[in-house]
Each structure stands twice: as C-alpha cells, then as structure tokens.
Amino acid sequence: MHITIRPLDLSSDAELEQYRAVSTASDDASYGGHEEQTLDQMRTLYRDTPYWRQQRYIALVEQMAGGSSVVGTASLLFPLTENLETVHLGITTHPAFRGQGIATAMLEQALAPAIHGSDRTLVTAWGEIPAHGEVDDPALPVNRLAARLGLSRRNVSVCRLLPLPIEDSLLDALEEESRQKRGGYRIELWQDQVPQEHLGAYGQLLRQMALDEPDEDVEEEPAEYTPERIRLMEQRRRESGGRALTAVAVAPDGSIVGNSEVHVQTAPGTTIAWQENTLVMPEHRGHGLGLALKVATHRLLSSELPEVRSLVTFNSHVNPWMIGINERLGYRIAFREIALQGRPDLSAGLLPRVPHETAIGLT
C-alpha cells in the first residue's frame, strides 16, 4: 500500500470532506456518536489565533478504482503565549485502516521533521487504551508509537459516556440534595457568552481549573484567560457552529465562585456533546456546588438540544470527587486515555522501526 503524506489544503472542499469523514468514523468508534460541522465551520477551527498556530496533515492511499482517499489525519499545535517549549501532537487513523502503518508514516514523514524544525523540545500527546488491562502494556498500539517517539506516560484519565436524556426524577433528587448543602449560594445559567461584568472573575476560574486539575506528572504552564482571550474563544466557537451551556455558582456576596460548561455543535446530525471544565474555588468547596452545577448544565442540555444522545467527559483517575459525581449521574466507562510527554531527540532523522501502530490523540 502506497501512503502519501502532505499538508491539508484548507481551500479544498474535497479534502475537508474526507478529513471530516475520518474524524466522524473515529468518533463513532470511540463514543458511539459524532459532531457535525460545515466545511466553513471546520476552517474556523483550523485557523491560527494569537494564542496558538496549527499544522495539519493528511495521509492518502491509492484506491483500486483510481484516485486516492484520506485515511488518516494529523496535527501539530504550537502554543504562542505560554508553554513555549511545547508542541501538541495528534494522529487519527480511520478505523478501517488501523494497523497498516498509517500512523507510522505520518509520524516519520511529517510530524517528526516538523517538530524538529520547530525547535520545540517538549512533545505532548494523548492516546486511547482499553477500559481494563495493563496501562503500560508494551503491546498496546499507542504505547508502541509513544515509545518510538520517546514519550512516556504522565497521567491516565478515564473517558465516561452518559446516555441522554437523564430521568427528571434523578436530576430532581440530586438537585434537592445539593440545595440542602449550599446555604446562601445559588446557581445561574449562561448561554454562549460570559456577561461583560464577570469576564475577570471567569478568567480566574479558568486559570484555577488549570492549576487544580489532578493530572499527575503532566508538564503544563497554566494560561492567563484575559477578557480578550475569552471573547476570542467565544467568537471562534460561535463561528465554528458551537454553543456553550454554562452554570456558575454565585456566593452570598455576589461573587462568581464556580462553573461548569457543556460544549455542543448545533448542526443537524450531531449526537454527542462534551462536558468541559467543572470547578469550585478552593475556599468555597464543601457546599454541594459541583453537583449542583452539573445537574444544571445537564438539565439545560436536554432542554435546549434534545437530539443529543450522549455526553462525554474525561476525568483523571486521581480525581475521585468528580468521578463520584459523574457516576451518580449515570456516566459509564468507555475507555482510558493516557497523557504522554517527552523530549525526543529528532536530530538523527528517521525514528527506529517498530511494528505497525494505529494512532496517538492518538486514535
């Protein structure tokens, strides 16, 4: 099989259609559902911003009937305002073509040379492994590929899926439980945009999330979420067809002390949504606010977008507090995700040969 690797042409509708098909097939295999986007919405996501730049690649194979098809995609993301020594790497192989050297070809022909040329020294990637079994099993495809690049495990997260809709009776019971604990605190709902008067406080919540996230040994410098950065995030999400359903915890003095976000694409055919950060500021914990925030966003999602059939979340295995809340809501384990990092020496050219892999971030 002849594999051609080259940069993605963002101006080509045909290439973007096939790029999207690989993502859809991969998400269907991992989550049992996927998002839908128009090609222009994809272009929005793949544009550079003042905070990062991106390089995207496609792997093509020749077809028996002539022509070629995209069977794998890859990306490099370079932060521009923090983590300046880091590059984030992602590879996705179409499920029908895994185990045929697609990921190896993308790594050797495009990603490793580009990383070496960037002078970035720390490589970060994520890879899926089964829900059960030995995390460090060298036979797992992601571990073979990680070893080849010189990356090692820094954290393990668990992906959980929640079938929707949730029974109202369960949400009512959990909301009542949280209400009995939260005293003078209250929950507010926002959609798509942070109110202007709360931009500063919300930026502090987002930064605290990065500081508090239990991610074991992952090396990462927390970002500064200025009002300008938050507004750019909102604009980019809106232009890419996404929505943010947000619940915030308001303290008795009126300050914003916690948040939880659900992100979802609104194009017809979207069947999954993503549970993003949930945080309560340290000095306000112990009042049932985490549970209250998640109940509020989950209820809002079912009300606003009843066609969504599943909610996806990731939790580090050393975060028993959030895992407990998620299990009470009905989330169930789908697979585990390894966070991988390392400082590989790519100056010698091609990486040492190992057997075929599937993917790194990695799927």
C-alpha positions in Angstrom: 0.0 0.0 0.0 1.4 3.4 -1.1 0.9 6.1 1.5 1.3 9.8 0.7 1.5 12.4 3.4 1.1 16.1 2.8 -0.3 19.2 4.4 -4.1 19.6 4.5 -5.3 22.1 1.9 -7.9 24.2 3.8 -9.2 25.7 0.5 -10.1 22.3 -0.8 -13.7 21.2 -0.1 -12.9 17.7 -1.2 -10.0 17.3 1.2 -12.0 18.8 4.1 -14.9 16.4 3.4 -12.6 13.4 3.6 -10.8 14.9 6.7 -14.2 15.2 8.3 -15.1 11.6 7.4 -12.0 10.3 9.2 -13.0 12.2 12.4 -16.6 11.0 12.1 -15.6 7.4 11.8 -13.1 7.6 14.6 -15.6 9.3 17.0 -18.3 6.8 16.1 -15.9 4.0 17.0 -14.8 5.7 20.3 -18.0 7.4 21.5 -20.8 5.8 19.6 -21.7 9.2 18.0 -20.2 12.3 16.5 -20.5 16.0 15.8 -21.5 17.6 12.5 -19.9 20.8 11.1 -20.0 22.6 7.8 -16.7 23.0 5.9 -16.5 26.7 6.7 -17.0 25.9 10.4 -14.1 23.4 10.2 -12.0 26.1 8.6 -12.7 28.4 11.5 -11.4 25.7 13.9 -8.3 25.1 11.9 -7.2 28.8 11.6 -4.4 30.1 13.7 -5.1 32.5 16.6 -2.9 34.9 18.6 -2.6 32.1 21.2 -1.6 29.1 19.0 -0.7 28.1 15.5 -1.6 24.8 13.8 -0.2 22.5 11.1 -2.5 19.8 9.8 -1.7 16.8 7.5 -3.5 14.1 5.6 -2.5 10.6 4.7 -3.8 9.3 1.4 -3.8 5.9 -0.1 -4.5 4.9 -3.7 -7.8 3.2 -4.4 -8.4 0.2 -6.8 -10.8 2.3 -8.9 -8.3 5.1 -9.2 -7.7 8.3 -7.3 -6.8 8.4 -3.6 -8.7 8.7 -0.3 -7.8 10.3 3.0 -7.4 7.6 5.6 -5.5 9.4 8.3 -5.1 12.9 9.7 -2.5 14.5 11.9 -2.0 17.9 13.6 0.6 19.9 15.5 -0.5 22.7 17.7 2.1 25.3 18.9 1.1 27.5 21.9 2.2 31.1 21.5 1.7 32.8 24.8 2.6 30.1 27.4 4.2 26.6 27.1 6.5 28.0 24.5 8.7 24.9 24.5 5.7 22.6 23.9 4.1 21.1 20.8 0.8 19.1 21.0 0.7 16.2 18.6 -2.4 14.4 17.3 -2.9 11.5 14.9 -6.1 9.9 13.9 -6.4 6.8 11.6 -9.6 5.8 10.0 -10.8 2.6 11.9 -10.9 0.6 8.7 -7.2 1.3 8.1 -5.7 0.9 11.5 -2.7 -1.5 11.9 -1.4 -0.8 8.4 1.3 1.7 9.2 -0.7 4.9 8.5 0.3 6.5 11.9 3.9 5.5 11.4 4.0 7.1 8.0 2.6 10.4 9.3 5.0 10.4 12.2 8.1 9.7 10.1 7.3 11.7 7.0 5.6 14.8 8.5 5.4 15.1 12.3 8.9 14.3 13.5 10.6 16.5 10.9 8.2 19.4 11.6 8.7 19.1 15.4 12.5 19.0 14.9 12.3 22.1 12.7 10.2 24.0 15.2 12.9 23.9 18.0 10.1 22.9 20.5 11.6 20.4 22.9 8.5 19.1 24.8 6.0 16.9 22.9 2.6 16.2 24.4 0.1 13.7 23.0 -2.9 11.6 24.2 -3.8 8.1 23.3 -6.7 5.7 23.9 -6.3 2.3 25.6 -8.9 -0.2 26.7 -11.0 0.3 29.8 -9.4 -2.6 31.5 -5.9 -4.2 31.4 -2.4 -3.1 32.0 -1.8 0.6 31.3 1.9 0.1 30.4 1.4 -3.0 28.2 4.1 -2.5 25.5 1.9 -4.4 23.0 -0.7 -1.7 23.0 -0.5 0.3 19.8 -0.4 3.6 21.5 2.5 2.5 23.7 4.4 1.2 20.8 4.0 4.5 18.9 4.8 6.5 22.1 8.0 4.5 22.7 9.0 5.1 19.1 8.8 8.9 19.6 10.4 8.9 23.0 7.3 9.8 25.0 6.3 8.3 28.4 3.1 8.1 30.4 2.4 11.2 32.6 -1.3 10.7 33.5 -4.2 8.3 33.0 -7.8 9.6 32.5 -11.0 7.7 32.1 -13.5 8.6 29.4 -17.1 8.2 30.5 -20.3 8.4 28.5 -23.7 9.4 29.8 -26.7 8.3 27.8 -29.3 11.1 27.3 -31.9 12.1 28.3 -31.4 11.7 32.1 -34.6 10.8 34.1 -36.1 14.0 35.5 -36.6 12.2 38.8 -32.8 11.6 39.2 -32.0 15.2 38.4 -34.7 16.4 40.8 -33.3 14.2 43.6 -29.7 15.3 43.1 -30.7 19.0 42.9 -32.6 18.7 46.1 -29.6 17.1 47.8 -27.3 19.9 46.7 -29.8 22.5 47.7 -29.8 21.3 51.3 -26.0 21.8 51.4 -25.5 25.1 49.6 -26.9 27.6 52.0 -26.8 31.1 50.6 -25.1 30.0 47.3 -27.2 30.0 44.1 -26.7 28.7 40.6 -27.0 30.9 37.5 -27.2 29.8 33.9 -25.4 31.5 31.0 -25.6 30.6 27.3 -22.7 31.1 24.8 -21.3 34.3 26.3 -19.9 35.4 29.7 -21.6 38.6 30.8 -19.2 41.6 30.5 -19.2 42.3 34.2 -18.0 38.8 35.0 -15.2 38.4 32.5 -12.4 39.0 35.0 -13.8 36.5 37.6 -14.5 33.9 34.9 -10.9 34.2 33.7 -9.7 33.4 37.2 -12.0 30.3 37.3 -10.5 29.0 34.0 -7.0 29.6 35.3 -7.7 27.9 38.6 -9.0 24.9 36.7 -5.6 24.5 35.1 -3.9 24.9 38.4 -6.1 22.4 40.3 -6.6 19.8 37.6 -5.3 16.5 39.0 -3.1 15.5 36.1 -0.2 13.7 37.9 3.1 14.5 36.2 2.0 16.4 33.1 4.2 19.5 32.5 2.0 22.4 31.6 2.1 26.2 32.3 -1.4 27.5 33.2 -2.8 30.0 30.7 -3.9 33.6 31.5 -7.5 34.0 30.5 -7.8 37.7 29.8 -11.2 39.2 28.7 -9.8 39.4 25.2 -8.9 35.8 25.1 -12.3 34.7 26.4 -14.1 36.8 23.8 -11.9 35.3 21.1 -12.8 31.8 22.4 -16.5 32.7 22.2 -16.2 34.1 18.7 -14.3 31.1 17.4 -16.8 28.7 19.0 -19.8 30.7 17.5 -18.2 30.8 14.0 -17.5 27.1 14.2 -21.1 26.2 15.0 -20.7 25.5 18.6 -22.5 26.5 21.8 -21.5 26.7 25.4 -24.1 25.9 28.1 -22.7 27.3 31.4 -23.7 27.1 35.0 -22.0 29.3 37.6 -22.1 29.3 41.4 -22.7 32.6 43.0 -21.6 33.2 46.6 -23.8 35.1 49.1 -21.7 38.2 48.4 -22.5 38.0 44.7 -19.1 36.8 43.5 -18.7 34.0 40.9 -17.0 31.1 42.7 -17.6 28.0 40.5 -18.5 27.0 36.9 -19.3 24.0 34.7 -19.6 24.1 30.9 -21.1 21.8 28.3 -20.0 22.3 24.7 -22.0 21.1 21.7 -22.2 21.6 18.0 -25.6 22.6 16.7 -25.5 21.3 13.1 -28.2 18.7 12.4 -26.9 15.1 12.9 -24.8 16.0 16.0 -25.4 13.3 18.6 -22.7 13.9 21.2 -21.7 16.8 23.5 -18.7 17.4 25.7 -18.6 18.0 29.4 -15.9 20.6 29.8 -14.4 22.0 33.0 -16.2 21.9 36.3 -14.6 23.9 39.2 -15.4 25.3 42.6 -12.9 27.7 44.0 -11.0 26.2 47.0 -12.4 28.4 49.7 -16.0 27.6 48.6 -15.9 23.8 48.4 -18.0 21.5 50.6 -21.3 23.1 49.8 -22.5 20.6 47.1 -21.8 23.2 44.4 -20.1 20.8 42.0 -23.1 18.5 41.9 -25.5 21.5 41.6 -23.5 22.9 38.6 -23.5 19.6 36.7 -27.2 19.0 37.4 -28.0 22.5 36.0 -26.0 22.1 32.8 -27.3 18.6 32.1 -30.9 19.7 32.5 -30.2 22.7 30.2 -28.7 20.5 27.5 -31.7 18.2 27.4 -34.0 21.2 27.2 -32.0 23.1 24.5 -30.8 20.2 22.4 -32.9 17.1 23.0 -31.5 15.4 19.9 -28.1 15.0 21.6 -27.9 11.3 22.7 -24.7 11.2 24.7 -22.5 13.4 26.9 -18.7 12.7 27.0 -16.4 13.5 29.9 -12.8 12.8 30.9 -11.5 12.6 34.5 -8.0 11.8 35.8 -8.0 8.6 37.7 -6.8 10.6 40.7 -9.9 12.8 40.8 -12.3 10.7 43.0 -14.5 13.7 43.8 -15.6 14.4 40.2 -15.7 10.7 39.3 -18.1 10.2 42.2 -20.5 12.9 40.9 -20.3 11.6 37.4 -21.1 8.0 38.5 -24.2 9.2 40.4 -25.4 11.0 37.2 -25.1 7.7 35.3 -21.8 8.0 33.4 -20.2 4.7 32.5 -16.6 4.0 31.4 -15.9 3.8 27.7 -12.1 3.7 27.6 -9.0 5.1 29.2 -6.7 7.9 27.9 -3.0 8.2 28.5 -1.3 11.6 28.6 2.1 11.2 27.1 5.1 13.6 27.2 8.7 13.6 26.4 11.7 15.4 24.9 12.7 13.2 22.0 16.0 13.7 20.1 14.8 14.0 16.5 18.0 15.3 15.1 19.1 11.9 13.7 16.3 11.7 11.1 14.1 8.7 10.9 12.9 7.1 14.1 13.8 3.4 14.8 11.5 0.9 13.1 8.8 -0.9 15.2 5.8 -3.0 14.1 2.7 -1.2 12.7 0.7 1.0 15.0 -2.8 2.6 15.0 -2.7 6.0 16.4 -1.7 8.8 19.0 -4.6 11.8 20.2 -3.9 9.3 19.2 -6.8 7.4 17.7 
